[in-house]
């Protein structure tokens, strides 16, 4: 049941009506039933995997929660000195850590089995082939449950937070299942933390017109991004990347890759708008997942703006733990002593940064192209750390004015170009195809393929290309405004007639210019496969 399908819209209307008709204290159960129906639409076998992961993590969290309660009771006993309390804390923590490790292993194991089994088998067979050991071509194939990467990370963050005592273990299994399976975010995120989303789901939300209006507008804006812009650009990109052996030229492939960069942003951020708007209808606020990333001046800034909740997840649960580990601290000390404070800091930062980006690539998919994409960005960030001081000195020496629009535009263009280079691996069908595209891009300029109307030969005619250009200009304008203000709040302050003219214009644009019919699959989102 995709977010842009008519089935989803009917489902959403039904859930919304039932949610506000029944008594407030029962509304969370309406959402729970809606979650189950939504996920069952993907398949009963997929729902069983979700249920298994939820049940395992529920048991693990409850066991850790009981240990927290036990410790609190022990601390209140009379006649205990500091040494005894310290010993009890250490023993309790040791028990919790043992349970946490089991919980992490089991849930990561579920993810690995259902998402990476085929990749591991294929890689193993390839290695055997190197030694001349034959094997069958048929791989043992398993289902990949909808949103498994997203709900697994959600579970892992919950378990770690319960272990640390940041949140209390939820003893009501149905409430916990509601949190894990929340249908607006279970497919593609945002990846919610229990402290942010859990309590909201259990509150007795009352109907508010502001939530209805804001939620509907966000959903409409998401539909516009997806159906008008992303789907059209997808037709153009698929034509070139799907037949890359027929083309040559750096400029030609840059245009295709830039188009994909805009496509994936419109597709993914459009889905986030629909998810956020859906949650808002029920009085629930999801964390923002995009902050106009293409306005970023550096690659680190870009990844703080793109897929925000995933970046924060890796920062909190991978980067920081590795950075403060005994190994990293010892390495930091030795590196500073040997190379000096600045370069020593960079050396000691390399391991957590590369670990984060290696895992980010693997998280996106079981393919070497994603591993390469992740390491590419990790290395870029490392190089940024190394060369930033030298760049600043060079800028000062050449008396380059940095506090101006032209320099910021240069920085944004540079970041976008680097992003596009990485996107080649992300979009290509496999690693070999990505290398092939880069090779063919180095065989010339390819400007002639874009001149004299030839650009209309790649899936989009002149009318559709005009729609793409207009849609990109509208998106750019709105994004610029969003950098300076809350556009939704600003719109609410405008004249009633002006407001509704804009809303109806956007609605008509979606109905008239949205990509529907044979040859198009507007129900498919790029990040659904992750």
C-alpha positions in Angstrom: 0.0 0.0 0.0 2.1 2.9 -1.3 1.7 6.4 0.1 0.7 7.8 -3.4 -1.9 5.1 -4.2 -5.6 5.7 -4.2 -5.9 2.7 -1.8 -3.7 4.5 0.7 -5.8 7.7 0.5 -9.0 5.8 1.1 -7.3 3.9 3.9 -6.1 7.2 5.5 -9.5 8.8 5.3 -11.1 5.8 7.0 -8.5 5.7 9.7 -8.8 9.5 10.3 -12.6 9.3 10.6 -12.6 6.3 13.0 -9.8 7.8 15.0 -11.7 11.0 15.9 -15.1 9.3 16.2 -14.3 7.0 19.1 -13.3 8.0 22.6 -9.9 9.6 23.0 -8.5 6.9 25.4 -9.1 4.3 22.7 -7.5 6.1 19.8 -4.1 4.6 20.1 -5.7 1.2 19.4 -7.2 2.6 16.2 -3.6 3.5 15.1 -2.4 0.0 16.1 -5.1 -1.7 14.0 -4.2 0.6 11.1 -0.6 -0.3 11.5 -1.3 -4.0 11.3 -3.6 -3.6 8.3 -1.1 -1.4 6.5 1.7 -3.8 7.0 -0.4 -6.9 6.2 -1.0 -5.3 2.8 2.7 -6.0 2.1 2.2 -9.6 3.0 1.5 -11.8 6.0 5.0 -13.4 5.9 6.5 -9.9 6.1 4.3 -9.0 9.0 5.5 -12.1 10.9 9.1 -10.9 10.6 8.1 -7.5 12.0 6.3 -9.2 14.8 9.3 -11.5 15.5 11.7 -8.5 15.8 9.2 -6.6 17.9 8.7 -9.6 20.3 12.4 -10.3 20.7 13.2 -6.7 21.5 10.2 -6.3 23.8 11.4 -9.3 25.9 15.0 -8.0 26.0 13.9 -4.4 27.0 11.6 -5.7 29.7 14.5 -7.8 31.2 16.7 -4.7 31.3 13.9 -2.7 32.7 13.5 -5.2 35.6 17.2 -4.9 36.3 16.9 -1.1 36.5 14.0 -1.5 38.9 15.9 -4.0 41.0 18.9 -1.6 41.3 16.7 1.2 42.4 15.2 -0.9 45.2 18.6 -2.1 46.3 19.9 1.4 46.5 17.1 2.3 48.9 18.0 -0.4 51.4 19.4 0.9 54.7 22.9 0.3 55.9 24.6 0.3 52.5 27.9 2.1 52.1 29.3 3.6 48.9 31.4 0.6 48.0 28.4 -1.7 48.2 26.3 0.6 46.1 29.2 0.9 43.5 29.5 -2.9 43.4 25.8 -3.3 42.9 25.8 -0.8 40.1 28.7 -2.6 38.4 27.0 -6.0 38.7 23.7 -4.7 37.5 25.3 -2.9 34.5 27.2 -6.1 33.6 23.9 -8.1 33.6 22.2 -5.4 31.5 25.0 -5.4 29.0 24.9 -9.1 28.6 21.1 -9.0 27.9 21.6 -6.0 25.6 24.3 -7.8 23.5 21.9 -10.7 23.0 19.2 -8.3 22.0 21.4 -6.5 19.5 22.7 -9.8 18.1 19.3 -11.3 17.6 17.8 -8.2 15.9 20.8 -7.5 13.7 20.7 -11.2 12.9 17.1 -10.9 11.7 18.2 -7.9 9.5 21.2 -9.8 8.1 19.2 -13.0 7.4 16.4 -11.3 5.5 18.3 -8.5 3.8 21.8 -9.8 3.2 21.6 -13.6 2.8 21.4 -13.5 -1.0 24.3 -11.0 -1.2 26.5 -13.1 1.1 25.8 -16.3 -0.8 26.5 -14.5 -4.1 29.8 -13.2 -2.8 30.7 -16.6 -1.4 30.0 -18.3 -4.8 32.1 -15.7 -6.6 35.0 -16.5 -4.3 34.6 -20.2 -4.9 34.6 -19.5 -8.6 38.1 -18.0 -8.3 39.3 -21.4 -7.1 37.5 -23.2 -9.9 34.8 -24.6 -7.6 31.5 -24.7 -9.4 28.1 -24.1 -7.9 24.5 -23.8 -9.0 23.2 -20.5 -10.4 20.1 -20.5 -8.3 20.4 -18.6 -5.0 18.3 -19.3 -2.0 16.0 -16.3 -1.9 14.3 -14.8 1.2 11.7 -12.1 1.4 12.9 -8.6 2.4 10.2 -7.2 4.7 9.0 -3.7 4.1 11.1 -1.1 5.9 13.3 -3.7 7.7 16.3 -1.4 7.8 14.3 1.4 9.3 12.4 -0.5 12.0 15.6 -2.5 12.9 17.5 0.8 13.6 14.4 2.0 15.6 14.6 -1.2 17.7 18.3 -0.9 18.3 18.1 2.7 19.4 15.3 1.7 21.8 17.2 -1.2 23.3 20.4 1.0 23.8 18.4 3.8 25.4 16.7 1.4 27.8 20.1 -0.1 28.7 21.4 3.4 29.5 18.3 4.3 31.4 17.4 7.1 29.0 13.9 5.7 28.6 11.9 3.2 30.6 11.0 -0.2 29.1 7.5 -0.2 27.8 5.7 -3.1 29.6 2.6 -3.0 27.4 3.4 -5.1 24.3 0.6 -3.5 22.2 1.9 0.0 23.0 5.4 -1.1 22.0 4.1 -2.7 18.8 2.3 0.6 18.0 5.6 2.5 18.3 7.6 0.1 16.1 5.0 -0.3 13.4 3.6 3.3 13.1 2.5 3.2 9.5 3.5 6.8 8.4 7.2 6.1 9.3 7.7 2.3 9.1 8.4 2.2 5.4 11.0 4.9 4.9 11.4 6.8 8.1 12.0 9.2 9.7 13.7 6.9 12.2 11.9 7.9 15.4 13.3 7.7 18.9 11.1 6.3 21.6 11.5 9.4 23.7 10.2 11.5 20.9 7.4 9.4 19.3 6.4 6.8 22.0 4.7 9.1 24.4 2.9 11.0 21.6 1.3 7.8 20.3 -0.3 7.1 23.7 -1.7 10.6 24.3 -5.4 11.3 23.9 -5.2 13.6 20.9 -8.3 15.7 20.2 -9.4 16.9 16.8 -7.8 20.2 15.8 -8.5 22.0 12.5 -4.8 23.2 12.4 -3.6 19.7 12.3 -6.0 18.7 9.6 -5.0 21.7 7.4 -1.3 21.4 8.0 -1.3 17.7 7.5 -3.3 17.9 4.3 -1.0 20.6 2.9 2.1 18.6 3.7 0.7 15.5 2.0 -0.3 17.5 -1.1 3.2 19.1 -1.3 4.7 15.6 -1.0 2.5 14.3 -3.9 3.6 17.3 -6.0 7.3 16.5 -5.5 6.8 12.9 -6.2 4.3 12.8 -9.0 5.2 15.9 -11.0 9.0 16.2 -10.6 10.5 12.9 -9.4 8.6 10.6 -11.7 9.4 12.7 -14.8 13.1 12.9 -13.9 13.1 9.2 -13.3 12.0 8.6 -16.9 14.9 10.6 -18.2 17.5 9.1 -15.8 16.3 5.5 -16.4 16.7 5.9 -20.1 20.4 7.0 -19.8 21.5 4.8 -16.9 19.7 1.8 -18.3 21.4 2.2 -21.7 24.7 3.8 -20.6 26.7 1.7 -23.1 25.1 3.7 -25.9 26.3 7.1 -24.7 29.5 9.0 -24.1 30.5 12.4 -22.7 31.2 14.0 -19.3 28.6 16.8 -19.7 25.9 14.3 -20.8 26.4 12.0 -17.9 26.7 14.9 -15.5 23.2 16.2 -16.6 21.8 12.7 -16.1 23.4 12.3 -12.7 22.3 15.8 -11.6 18.8 14.9 -12.7 19.0 11.8 -10.5 20.2 13.9 -7.6 17.1 16.1 -7.9 14.9 13.1 -8.5 16.0 11.3 -5.4 15.6 14.4 -3.3 12.1 15.1 -4.7 11.2 11.4 -4.3 12.5 10.9 -0.7 11.7 14.3 0.7 8.2 14.0 -0.9 7.7 10.7 0.9 8.8 12.4 4.2 6.3 15.2 3.6 3.5 12.6 3.1 4.6 10.7 6.2 4.9 13.9 8.3 1.6 15.2 7.0 -0.1 11.8 7.8 1.2 11.8 11.3 0.1 15.5 11.8 -3.5 14.5 10.9 -3.5 12.5 14.2 -1.8 15.3 16.2 1.6 13.5 16.1 4.8 15.3 15.0 7.6 13.4 13.4 11.2 14.6 13.4 12.3 16.5 10.2 14.4 14.4 7.9 15.5 17.0 5.3 16.8 20.6 5.7 17.4 21.8 2.1 20.6 19.7 1.7 21.5 21.2 -1.7 22.2 24.5 -0.1 25.1 23.0 1.8 28.6 24.5 1.5 30.5 21.4 2.5 30.0 17.6 2.5 29.8 17.3 6.3 27.0 20.0 6.2 25.3 18.2 3.4 25.0 15.0 5.5 23.7 17.0 8.4 20.9 18.1 6.2 20.2 14.9 4.3 18.3 12.0 6.0 18.7 13.8 9.3 17.4 11.0 11.5 19.7 8.4 10.0 22.7 10.7 10.4 21.8 11.4 14.0 21.4 7.6 14.6 24.8 6.9 13.4 26.3 9.8 15.3 24.7 8.7 18.6 25.0 4.9 18.3 28.2 4.4 16.2 30.4 7.5 16.0 30.3 8.6 19.6 30.7 5.1 21.1 33.7 4.3 18.9 35.2 7.8 19.5 35.2 7.3 23.3 36.2 3.7 23.3 39.5 2.8 25.0 41.0 1.9 21.6 40.2 5.3 20.1 41.3 7.2 23.2 44.6 5.4 23.2 45.1 6.0 19.5 44.2 9.6 19.9 46.9 10.0 22.6 49.6 8.2 20.6 48.7 10.1 17.4 48.8 13.5 19.1 52.1 12.6 20.6 53.6 11.5 17.3 52.0 13.8 14.8 50.9 16.9 16.8 47.5 17.8 18.2 45.8 18.8 14.9 47.0 15.9 12.7 46.7 13.5 15.6 43.1 14.4 16.0 42.4 13.7 12.3 44.2 10.3 12.6 42.1 9.3 15.6 38.9 10.5 13.9 39.5 8.4 10.8 38.3 5.1 12.4 34.9 6.3 13.7 34.2 8.3 10.5 35.1 5.4 8.1 33.2 3.0 10.3 30.1 5.2 10.1 30.3 5.5 6.4 31.1 1.8 5.8 28.0 0.9 7.8 25.9 3.6 6.1 26.8 2.1 2.7 26.0 -1.5 3.9 22.7 -0.2 5.5 21.5 1.1 2.1 21.8 -2.2 0.4 23.6 -5.6 0.0 25.8 -4.5 -3.0 29.4 -3.4 -3.4 28.2 -0.2 -5.1 26.7 1.0 -1.8 29.9 0.0 0.1 31.9 2.0 -2.4 29.5 4.9 -2.2 29.8 4.9 1.6 33.6 4.8 1.7 33.7 7.5 -1.0 31.8 9.9 1.3 33.9 8.8 4.4 37.1 9.6 2.5 35.7 12.9 1.3 34.9 14.0 4.9 38.4 12.9 6.0 40.0 14.9 3.2 37.8 17.9 4.2 39.1 17.7 7.8 42.7 17.5 6.5 42.6 20.3 4.0 40.3 22.8 5.6 43.1 24.6 7.5 45.2 24.8 4.3 42.2 26.1 2.3 41.6 28.8 4.9 45.2 29.9 4.7 45.1 29.9 0.9 41.9 32.0 0.9 43.5 34.5 3.2 46.7 34.6 1.2 44.8 35.2 -2.1 42.5 37.8 -0.4 39.4 35.9 -1.5 36.2 37.5 -0.2 34.2 34.7 1.5 31.3 36.6 3.0 29.4 37.1 -0.2 26.9 35.3 -2.3 29.3 34.4 -5.1 31.6 32.5 -2.8 28.7 30.7 -1.1 27.4 29.8 -4.6 30.8 28.4 -5.5 30.8 26.3 -2.3 27.3 24.9 -3.0 28.2 24.1 -6.6 31.4 22.3 -5.4 29.4 20.3 -2.9 26.8 19.4 -5.4 29.4 18.2 -7.9 31.0 15.9 -5.3 27.6 14.6 -4.3 26.9 13.8 -8.0 30.1 11.9 -8.3 29.0 9.7 -5.5 25.5 9.4 -6.9 26.9 7.5 -9.9 27.6 4.5 -7.7 24.3 4.9 -5.9 22.2 5.0 -9.1 24.1 2.5 -11.3 22.7 -1.0 -11.5 25.8 -2.5 -9.9 29.5 -1.7 -9.2 30.6 -2.7 -12.7 28.0 -0.4 -14.3 29.2 2.5 -12.2 32.8 2.0 -13.4 31.6 1.7 -16.9 29.6 5.0 -16.7 32.6 6.8 -15.3 34.8 5.5 -18.1 32.4 6.5 -20.8 32.1 9.9 -19.1 35.8 10.4 -19.7 35.7 9.9 -23.4 34.5 13.4 -24.3 32.2 16.3 -23.5 29.0 15.0 -25.0 27.4 18.4 -25.4 26.0 17.6 -28.8 23.7 15.0 -27.2 22.0 17.9 -25.4 21.9 20.5 -28.2 19.5 21.1 -31.1 16.6 19.4 -29.3 18.4 16.1 -28.9 17.7 16.2 -25.2 14.1 15.4 -26.0 15.2 11.9 -27.3 15.7 10.5 -23.8 12.2 9.8 -22.5 10.8 13.3 -22.1 9.4 15.4 -24.9 9.4 19.2 -24.9 6.2 19.6 -23.0 7.3 17.2 -20.2 10.7 18.9 -20.0 9.0 22.2 -19.6 7.0 20.9 -16.7 10.3 19.6 -15.1 11.9 23.0 -15.4 8.9 24.9 -14.0 8.6 22.3 -11.2 12.3 22.7 -10.3 12.0 26.5 -10.2 9.0 26.2 -7.9 10.8 23.8 -5.6 13.9 26.1 -5.6 11.8 29.1 -4.7 10.0 27.3 -1.9 13.3 25.9 -0.6 14.9 29.4 -0.6 11.9 30.7 1.4 12.2 27.8 3.8 15.7 28.8 4.6 14.4 32.1 5.8 11.0 31.3 7.3 8.4 28.7 8.1 6.5 28.7 4.8 3.5 26.9 6.2 3.1 29.4 9.0 3.7 32.3 6.6 1.0 30.9 4.2 -1.5 30.8 7.1 -1.1 34.5 7.7 -1.9 35.4 4.1 -5.2 36.6 2.7 -7.8 33.8 2.6 -8.4 34.2 -1.2 -4.7 34.2 -2.0 -4.1 31.2 0.3 -6.8 29.0 -1.4 -5.8 30.1 -4.9 -2.3 28.6 -4.2 -3.7 25.5 -2.6 -6.1 24.8 -5.5 -3.3 25.6 -8.0 -1.1 23.0 -6.4 -4.0 20.4 -6.3 -4.8 21.0 -10.0 -1.1 20.7 -10.8 -0.9 17.3 -9.2 -4.1 16.1 -10.9 -3.1 17.5 -14.3 0.7 17.1 -14.4 1.1 14.1 -12.2 2.6 11.0 -14.0 0.0 8.3 -14.2 -1.0 5.5 -16.4 0.9 2.8 -18.4 4.7 3.0 -18.2 4.8 4.8 -14.9 4.9 3.4 -11.4 4.3 6.5 -9.1 3.5 4.1 -6.2 7.2 3.1 -6.0 9.6 5.2 -3.9 13.3 4.9 -4.3 14.0 4.3 -0.6 11.4 1.6 -0.2 14.0 -1.0 -1.3 16.2 -0.1 1.7 
